[in-house]
């Protein structure tokens, strides 16, 4: 007995996909930074301390006077002696004018002019206390300064981006196919039979 057969042979389709990956490159240049620090400005002004010691009076007390001081003292003493002499002569003249009133004015004047005056002296110090005079000026010191701020300059650099897009290439590696075979297949009709 012949059994009808249908044979189907199929070949599946095969797709080939070839991909190229995307490439992204990012480069970040460093920022540019400059810092400048100006120096601080400082100025110092000072006047030196000064100590003065005046011992001219102490030297005068010990009779160690300068020529100028001796001349000044002699001139002063001469002026005082002049005034004392004028006063004495005026007094003597007044006494002589009043002789008629009595008294012994000539004898008293002779006695007074011939005797040395009595000198008074007590304890003394050479040089005298407080004759050395000191004066001290401490001077001055001024410090001025100016602080300068730093000068900062910065420049930001943008990133450098290179991008290559990826792609996919699709191709048919194998096309599909379908093969159908018939065997022992017959069409039977009314008084009719046919092999297919």
Secondary structure by P-SEA (a helix, b strand, c coil): cbbbbbbbbbbbbbbbbbbbbbbbbbbbccbbbbbbbccbbbbbbbbcbbbbbbaaaaaaaaccccaaaaaaaaaaaaaaaaaaaaaaaaaaaaaaaaccccccaaaaaaaaaacccbbbbccccccccccbbbbbcccbbbbbbbbbcbbbbbbbbcbbbbbbbbbbbbbccbbbbbbbbbccbbbbcccccccc
